[in-house]
């Protein structure tokens, strides 16, 4: 019987089913909605960190479209609630972090694995096998060749390569023609494999970054639990300050970074892509499988990992601070005491009054948020002596230009719209007879509505609001009031 690896045993898979974020995403009630949004926001556009406000706007639009297309499925949360839930520790599908005083979201490595697994379920119209087989052979030959230290073997391989090159040179010089070594199918197959590998490299960066964070947590835990002298601690920190870059993951990433950042390699990659794009079989694939910008995407993603590496290294060095270590150790002791007490009361929880808190979160008021003291202002009353006037000191026309609205004169407007209908709203009346006198006319309609049914309570619906837009003195104004309903039998 074949040996079963530990990570494919029943016990391990059962634990994975309960604890792994990727598996939780695949079994979530709204997995289709979540995965579709993650793919659109992060993977399709090859995005890394997205600013919180931008992601909220994208989710708001996506949520609206999903509600229009959903067949009985309901989405009862706001975009902000969804982002907070997806980034908490119970789900772990988004990573929320602060950068330059702004909050950003990024897809976690487990969530990306789940999205890519679902993406791989679609039926491929073309599956290449020959190029993959050649890749396997070429990789194995390279390992065998580059690890062989026998001089005779190396000389024999070089002479064989030299003979093949000389033979090809002779054929080209004799005929003046270069015969293609790949047919149309082989060209397509190799191009699609290159595109898959290039995209996979881009996707691997999230997992690389997560591995670096895990290494940092391990070092931090070792330092917090340190009980010996500070000199030995300093020696440990200085020895392990580059533990991230010295790890296998770190060495592989740094080799990738050095290779990618060479100007010679970037220029060679650009020229090779231009040459490949001229091939007829590749030209028809470029629209659906673009590779021209993949080099820039690699640089962006790798730079993000480099930035994370710098931040993690700074965190490790910060742990050298003695006061910080003392505070961290105290926090660990408090947490251990809480955990021990929780274990004691787990099976025999006390009754009412076991534990109370004043609030779910502390209320913090910063000193500069408080208003400065302002002495009260003393009101000065001026009482000049009143004298009789003759009207020569001012205009009296304003007294006679007051607008008066008679509610009874508005009744025909309502009755005309009510003709043949049991009831109409104020907004429907104003759509036919727009306001001419502004708020005074609007108040007239409200007075007319209040005369219905005695006290007019049934004419106003406070559960709904009406937004009434009108123009006054060349300005657009908006009035918001309770919905007003005019009924025909009551108006009569």
C-alpha positions as CSV (number, residue, x, y, z in Angstrom):
1,X,0.0,0.0,0.0
2,X,1.3,3.4,-0.9
3,X,2.5,5.7,1.9
4,X,-0.2,8.3,2.6
5,X,1.3,11.8,3.4
6,X,0.3,13.3,6.7
7,X,-1.5,16.2,4.9
8,X,-3.9,13.8,3.2
9,X,-5.0,11.8,6.2
10,X,-8.5,11.9,7.5
11,X,-7.6,13.7,10.8
12,X,-5.6,16.4,9.0
13,X,-8.3,17.0,6.3
14,X,-11.0,17.2,9.0
15,X,-9.0,19.9,10.8
16,X,-8.3,21.6,7.5
17,X,-12.0,21.7,6.8
18,X,-12.7,23.5,10.1
19,X,-9.7,25.9,10.2
20,X,-8.5,26.7,6.7
21,X,-9.7,29.9,5.2
22,X,-9.8,28.6,1.6
23,X,-12.0,25.7,2.5
24,X,-14.3,28.0,4.5
25,X,-14.7,30.2,1.4
26,X,-15.6,27.3,-0.8
27,X,-18.3,26.2,1.6
28,X,-19.7,29.6,2.4
29,X,-23.4,30.3,1.8
30,X,-22.6,33.1,-0.6
31,X,-19.4,31.6,-2.1
32,X,-20.4,32.4,-5.7
33,X,-20.9,36.1,-4.8
34,X,-17.7,36.4,-2.8
35,X,-15.5,34.5,-5.3
36,X,-16.9,36.5,-8.2
37,X,-16.1,39.8,-6.5
38,X,-12.6,38.7,-5.4
39,X,-11.8,37.7,-9.0
40,X,-13.1,40.9,-10.5
41,X,-11.5,43.2,-7.9
42,X,-8.1,41.6,-7.4
43,X,-7.2,38.8,-9.8
44,X,-8.7,39.9,-13.1
45,X,-7.0,43.3,-12.8
46,X,-3.8,41.9,-11.2
47,X,-4.3,44.3,-8.2
48,X,-2.6,44.0,-4.9
49,X,-3.6,46.5,-2.1
50,X,-6.7,48.4,-2.9
51,X,-7.6,51.6,-0.9
52,X,-10.7,51.0,1.3
53,X,-12.9,53.7,-0.3
54,X,-12.2,52.4,-3.8
55,X,-13.0,48.8,-2.8
56,X,-16.2,49.9,-1.1
57,X,-17.3,51.6,-4.3
58,X,-16.5,48.6,-6.4
59,X,-18.4,46.3,-3.9
60,X,-21.4,48.6,-3.9
61,X,-21.7,48.5,-7.7
62,X,-21.1,44.7,-7.7
63,X,-23.7,44.2,-5.0
64,X,-26.3,46.2,-7.0
65,X,-25.6,44.1,-10.1
66,X,-25.8,40.8,-8.1
67,X,-29.1,41.8,-6.6
68,X,-30.5,42.3,-10.1
69,X,-29.3,38.9,-11.2
70,X,-29.9,36.9,-8.0
71,X,-32.7,34.3,-8.3
72,X,-34.1,34.3,-4.8
73,X,-30.8,35.0,-3.1
74,X,-30.7,37.9,-0.7
75,X,-27.8,40.2,0.3
76,X,-28.8,41.7,3.6
77,X,-25.6,43.5,4.5
78,X,-23.9,46.8,3.5
79,X,-20.6,46.8,1.6
80,X,-18.8,48.0,4.7
81,X,-20.2,45.1,6.7
82,X,-19.1,42.6,4.1
83,X,-15.5,43.9,4.0
84,X,-15.3,43.9,7.8
85,X,-16.6,40.3,8.0
86,X,-14.3,39.0,5.2
87,X,-11.2,40.5,6.9
88,X,-11.9,39.3,10.5
89,X,-10.0,36.4,12.0
90,X,-13.0,34.0,11.6
91,X,-12.9,34.3,7.8
92,X,-9.5,35.5,6.8
93,X,-10.2,36.2,3.2
94,X,-9.0,39.8,3.1
95,X,-6.1,41.4,4.9
96,X,-6.8,44.9,6.2
97,X,-3.7,47.1,6.8
98,X,-2.8,50.7,7.2
99,X,-0.4,52.5,4.9
100,X,0.4,56.2,4.9
101,X,-2.6,57.0,7.1
102,X,-5.0,55.2,4.8
103,X,-6.6,51.8,5.1
104,X,-6.1,49.2,2.4
105,X,-7.4,45.7,1.6
106,X,-5.6,42.8,-0.1
107,X,-6.6,39.3,-0.9
108,X,-5.0,36.6,1.4
109,X,-3.2,33.6,0.0
110,X,-5.9,31.1,1.1
111,X,-8.6,33.1,-0.6
112,X,-6.6,33.4,-3.8
113,X,-6.1,29.6,-3.7
114,X,-9.9,29.1,-3.5
115,X,-10.6,31.5,-6.4
116,X,-7.9,29.9,-8.6
117,X,-9.2,26.4,-7.9
118,X,-12.7,27.4,-9.0
119,X,-11.2,29.2,-12.0
120,X,-9.5,26.0,-13.0
121,X,-12.8,24.1,-13.0
122,X,-13.9,25.6,-16.3
123,X,-13.4,23.3,-19.3
124,X,-10.4,24.2,-21.4
125,X,-10.8,24.1,-25.1
126,X,-7.1,23.2,-25.6
127,X,-4.9,21.3,-23.2
128,X,-1.3,21.0,-24.1
129,X,0.7,17.9,-23.0
130,X,3.7,17.7,-25.2
131,X,5.2,21.0,-24.0
132,X,4.7,20.0,-20.4
133,X,6.4,16.6,-21.0
134,X,9.4,18.4,-22.6
135,X,9.5,20.8,-19.7
136,X,9.8,17.9,-17.3
137,X,12.6,16.3,-19.3
138,X,14.4,19.6,-19.7
139,X,14.3,20.4,-15.9
140,X,15.5,16.9,-15.0
141,X,18.3,17.1,-17.6
142,X,19.3,20.5,-16.2
143,X,19.5,19.2,-12.7
144,X,21.5,16.2,-13.7
145,X,23.9,18.2,-15.8
146,X,24.4,21.1,-13.4
147,X,25.1,18.8,-10.4
148,X,27.5,16.5,-12.3
149,X,31.1,17.3,-11.3
150,X,32.8,14.9,-13.6
151,X,34.9,16.8,-16.1
152,X,34.6,14.2,-18.8
153,X,30.8,14.3,-18.7
154,X,30.8,18.0,-19.0
155,X,33.3,18.0,-21.9
156,X,31.3,15.4,-23.7
157,X,28.0,17.4,-23.4
158,X,29.7,20.6,-24.6
159,X,31.2,18.8,-27.6
160,X,27.8,17.3,-28.4
161,X,26.2,20.8,-28.3
162,X,29.1,22.2,-30.4
163,X,28.6,19.5,-33.1
164,X,24.8,20.2,-33.3
165,X,25.5,24.0,-33.6
166,X,28.1,23.5,-36.3
167,X,25.7,21.1,-38.2
168,X,22.9,23.7,-38.1
169,X,25.2,26.5,-39.2
170,X,26.4,24.4,-42.2
171,X,22.8,23.7,-43.3
172,X,21.8,27.3,-43.1
173,X,24.8,28.5,-45.0
174,X,24.2,25.9,-47.7
175,X,20.5,26.5,-48.2
176,X,20.0,30.1,-46.8
177,X,16.8,28.9,-45.3
178,X,15.9,28.5,-41.6
179,X,13.4,25.6,-41.1
180,X,10.9,26.2,-38.2
181,X,11.2,23.5,-35.5
182,X,7.7,24.1,-34.1
183,X,4.4,23.6,-35.9
184,X,1.3,25.8,-35.2
185,X,0.0,23.5,-32.4
186,X,3.3,23.4,-30.6
187,X,3.7,27.2,-30.8
188,X,0.2,27.7,-29.2
189,X,0.9,25.0,-26.6
190,X,4.1,26.6,-25.5
191,X,2.7,30.1,-25.5
192,X,-0.3,29.1,-23.3
193,X,2.0,27.3,-20.9
194,X,4.3,30.3,-20.7
195,X,1.2,32.5,-20.0
196,X,0.0,30.1,-17.2
197,X,3.4,30.0,-15.6
198,X,3.7,33.8,-15.7
199,X,0.3,34.3,-14.1
200,X,1.1,31.7,-11.5
201,X,4.3,33.5,-10.6
202,X,2.2,36.6,-10.0
203,X,-0.2,34.7,-7.8
204,X,2.5,33.1,-5.8
205,X,3.6,36.5,-4.3
206,X,0.7,36.6,-1.8
207,X,1.7,33.2,-0.4
208,X,5.4,34.3,-0.4
209,X,4.4,37.4,1.6
210,X,2.3,35.3,4.0
211,X,5.3,32.9,4.6
212,X,7.5,35.9,5.4
213,X,4.9,37.1,8.0
214,X,4.8,33.6,9.6
215,X,8.6,33.6,9.9
216,X,8.4,37.0,11.6
217,X,5.8,35.8,14.1
218,X,8.0,32.8,15.0
219,X,11.0,35.1,15.7
220,X,8.8,37.5,17.7
221,X,7.3,34.7,19.8
222,X,10.9,33.4,20.6
223,X,11.9,36.9,21.7
224,X,8.9,37.5,23.9
225,X,9.4,34.2,25.7
226,X,13.1,35.0,26.3
227,X,14.1,34.7,29.9
228,X,17.9,35.0,29.9
229,X,20.1,38.1,29.8
230,X,19.7,41.0,27.4
231,X,23.2,40.5,26.0
232,X,22.3,37.0,24.8
233,X,19.0,38.4,23.5
234,X,20.9,41.0,21.5
235,X,23.1,38.3,20.0
236,X,20.1,36.3,19.1
237,X,18.4,39.3,17.4
238,X,21.5,40.3,15.5
239,X,22.0,36.7,14.3
240,X,18.4,36.4,13.2
241,X,17.8,39.9,11.9
242,X,18.1,38.5,8.4
243,X,16.4,35.2,9.1
244,X,13.7,36.1,6.5
245,X,16.2,36.6,3.7
246,X,18.3,33.7,4.8
247,X,15.4,31.2,4.7
248,X,14.8,29.0,1.6
249,X,11.8,31.2,0.7
250,X,13.8,34.3,1.1
251,X,16.8,33.1,-0.9
252,X,14.5,32.0,-3.8
253,X,12.7,35.4,-3.7
254,X,15.9,37.4,-3.6
255,X,17.3,35.4,-6.6
256,X,14.1,36.1,-8.5
257,X,14.3,39.8,-7.6
258,X,18.0,40.2,-8.7
259,X,17.2,38.3,-12.0
260,X,14.2,40.4,-12.7
261,X,15.7,43.8,-11.9
262,X,18.7,43.4,-14.3
263,X,18.2,45.8,-17.1
264,X,19.7,43.2,-19.5
265,X,17.0,40.7,-18.5
266,X,14.2,43.2,-18.8
267,X,15.3,44.3,-22.3
268,X,15.7,40.7,-23.4
269,X,12.2,39.9,-22.1
270,X,10.7,42.9,-24.0
271,X,12.4,42.0,-27.2
272,X,11.4,38.3,-26.9
273,X,7.8,39.3,-26.4
274,X,7.9,41.5,-29.5
275,X,9.4,38.7,-31.5
276,X,6.8,36.1,-30.2
277,X,3.9,38.5,-31.0
278,X,4.9,38.4,-34.7
279,X,4.3,34.6,-34.9
280,X,1.0,33.9,-36.7
281,X,-0.3,31.3,-34.2
282,X,0.4,33.6,-31.3
283,X,-1.2,36.7,-32.8
284,X,-4.8,35.3,-32.5
285,X,-4.2,34.4,-28.8
286,X,-2.9,37.8,-27.7
287,X,-6.3,39.4,-27.1
288,X,-7.4,36.8,-24.6
289,X,-3.9,36.1,-23.2
290,X,-1.9,39.3,-23.1
291,X,1.6,39.1,-21.8
292,X,3.0,42.5,-22.6
293,X,2.4,44.0,-19.2
294,X,3.3,40.9,-17.1
295,X,6.8,42.1,-16.5
296,X,5.6,45.4,-14.9
297,X,3.1,43.4,-12.8
298,X,6.0,41.2,-11.6
299,X,8.0,44.2,-10.6
300,X,5.0,45.8,-8.8
301,X,4.2,42.6,-6.9
302,X,7.8,41.9,-6.0
303,X,8.3,45.5,-4.8
304,X,5.3,45.1,-2.5
305,X,6.9,42.0,-1.0
306,X,10.2,43.9,-0.7
307,X,8.4,46.6,1.2
308,X,6.8,44.0,3.5
309,X,10.2,42.5,4.1
310,X,11.6,45.9,5.2
311,X,8.7,46.4,7.6
312,X,9.0,42.9,9.1
313,X,12.7,43.3,9.6
314,X,12.1,46.7,11.3
315,X,9.6,45.0,13.6
316,X,12.1,42.3,14.6
317,X,14.7,44.9,15.5
318,X,12.1,46.9,17.4
319,X,11.7,43.9,19.7
320,X,15.2,44.6,21.1
321,X,13.7,47.6,23.0
322,X,13.6,46.5,26.7
323,X,10.5,48.4,27.6
324,X,8.7,47.0,24.7
325,X,9.7,43.5,25.7
326,X,8.5,44.0,29.3
327,X,5.1,45.2,28.0
328,X,4.8,42.3,25.6
329,X,5.7,39.8,28.4
330,X,3.1,41.4,30.7
331,X,0.5,41.1,28.0
332,X,1.3,37.4,27.5
333,X,1.1,36.7,31.2
334,X,-2.3,38.4,31.4
335,X,-3.6,36.4,28.4
336,X,-2.3,33.2,30.0
337,X,-4.1,34.0,33.2
338,X,-7.3,34.7,31.3
339,X,-7.0,31.4,29.3
340,X,-6.3,29.4,32.5
341,X,-9.4,31.0,34.2
342,X,-11.5,30.3,31.0
343,X,-10.5,26.6,31.2
344,X,-11.6,26.4,34.8
345,X,-15.0,27.8,34.2
346,X,-15.6,26.2,30.8
347,X,-17.5,23.2,32.2
348,X,-19.0,24.9,35.3
349,X,-19.9,28.4,34.3
350,X,-21.1,30.6,37.2
351,X,-24.7,32.0,37.1
352,X,-25.7,35.6,36.5
353,X,-23.1,38.3,37.3
354,X,-20.2,36.2,36.1
355,X,-18.5,39.0,34.2
356,X,-19.6,42.5,33.2
357,X,-18.1,45.2,31.1
358,X,-19.0,48.9,30.9
359,X,-18.8,49.0,27.1
360,X,-17.7,46.9,24.2
361,X,-14.9,49.3,23.4
362,X,-13.1,52.1,25.3
363,X,-14.3,55.7,24.8
364,X,-11.3,57.8,23.9
365,X,-11.4,61.6,23.9
366,X,-8.2,63.3,22.8
367,X,-7.3,66.6,24.5
368,X,-7.3,68.6,21.3
369,X,-10.8,67.4,20.4
370,X,-12.3,69.3,23.3
371,X,-13.6,72.8,22.6
372,X,-11.7,75.7,24.1
373,X,-13.3,77.7,26.8
374,X,-15.3,80.6,25.5
375,X,-16.6,83.2,28.0
376,X,-20.3,83.9,27.6
377,X,-21.2,86.9,25.5
378,X,-23.1,89.7,27.3
379,X,-26.2,90.8,25.4
380,X,-26.5,94.6,25.2
381,X,-30.0,96.0,24.7
382,X,-30.4,99.3,23.1
383,X,-33.7,101.1,23.8
384,X,-33.8,104.3,21.8
385,X,-36.7,106.7,22.3
386,X,-39.5,106.1,19.8
387,X,-40.8,109.0,17.8
388,X,-43.6,109.2,15.4
389,X,-42.5,109.2,11.7
390,X,-44.1,110.4,8.5
391,X,-42.9,107.7,6.1
392,X,-40.2,109.8,4.4
393,X,-37.3,107.8,5.8
394,X,-37.9,104.5,4.0
395,X,-40.0,102.5,1.5
396,X,-43.3,101.0,2.6
397,X,-43.8,98.9,-0.5
398,X,-42.4,95.8,1.2
399,X,-45.3,95.8,3.6
400,X,-47.8,95.6,0.8
401,X,-45.8,93.0,-1.4
402,X,-46.3,90.1,1.0
403,X,-47.3,86.8,-0.7
404,X,-50.6,85.3,0.6
405,X,-51.7,81.9,-0.5
406,X,-55.3,80.9,-0.1
407,X,-55.5,77.1,0.3
408,X,-59.0,77.1,-1.2
409,X,-57.6,78.4,-4.4
410,X,-55.3,75.4,-4.6
411,X,-58.2,73.0,-4.3
412,X,-59.0,73.0,-8.1
413,X,-55.4,71.9,-8.8
414,X,-55.8,68.9,-6.5
415,X,-59.3,68.1,-7.8
416,X,-58.2,68.2,-11.4
417,X,-55.5,65.6,-10.8
418,X,-57.9,63.5,-8.6
419,X,-60.4,63.2,-11.4
420,X,-61.1,59.5,-11.9
421,X,-58.7,58.5,-9.2
422,X,-59.3,57.6,-5.5
423,X,-56.1,59.3,-4.2
424,X,-53.0,61.2,-5.3
425,X,-49.8,62.3,-3.6
426,X,-48.6,65.9,-3.3
427,X,-45.7,65.0,-5.6
428,X,-48.1,63.9,-8.3
429,X,-50.1,67.2,-8.0
430,X,-46.9,69.3,-8.2
431,X,-45.8,67.4,-11.2
432,X,-48.8,68.8,-13.0
433,X,-48.9,72.2,-11.2
434,X,-45.4,73.2,-10.2
435,X,-44.8,75.6,-7.3
436,X,-44.9,79.2,-8.4
437,X,-44.6,80.9,-5.0
438,X,-42.1,78.6,-3.3
439,X,-42.6,77.6,0.4
440,X,-45.6,79.7,0.9
441,X,-47.5,77.8,-1.8
442,X,-46.2,74.5,-0.4
443,X,-47.5,75.4,3.0
444,X,-50.9,76.1,1.4
445,X,-51.1,72.6,0.1
446,X,-50.1,71.2,3.5
447,X,-52.9,73.3,5.1
448,X,-55.4,72.0,2.5
449,X,-54.3,68.4,3.3
450,X,-54.7,69.0,7.1
451,X,-58.4,69.9,6.6
452,X,-59.1,66.4,5.4
453,X,-60.8,64.0,7.9
454,X,-61.1,66.6,10.6
455,X,-57.6,66.7,12.0
456,X,-55.9,65.5,8.7
457,X,-53.8,62.8,10.4
458,X,-54.6,60.3,7.7
459,X,-53.3,62.7,5.0
460,X,-49.6,62.5,6.3
461,X,-47.5,59.4,6.2
462,X,-44.4,59.9,8.3
463,X,-42.9,56.5,7.3
464,X,-42.2,57.9,3.8
465,X,-40.7,61.2,2.7
466,X,-41.3,63.3,-0.4
467,X,-38.5,65.3,-2.0
468,X,-40.0,68.4,-3.7
469,X,-37.7,70.3,-6.1
470,X,-38.7,73.8,-7.1
471,X,-37.1,77.0,-8.4
472,X,-37.2,80.3,-6.6
473,X,-35.3,83.6,-7.6
474,X,-33.3,81.6,-10.1
475,X,-32.1,79.0,-7.6
476,X,-33.0,75.3,-7.4
477,X,-34.3,74.5,-3.9
478,X,-35.3,71.1,-2.3
479,X,-38.0,70.6,0.3
480,X,-38.3,67.3,2.3
481,X,-41.6,66.5,4.1
482,X,-43.8,63.6,5.1
483,X,-45.7,62.0,2.2
484,X,-49.0,63.9,1.7
485,X,-52.0,62.0,0.3
486,X,-55.2,63.7,-1.1
487,X,-58.3,61.5,-1.2
488,X,-61.2,62.3,-3.5
489,X,-64.0,61.5,-1.1
490,X,-62.5,63.7,1.5
491,X,-61.7,66.6,-0.8
492,X,-65.4,66.6,-1.9
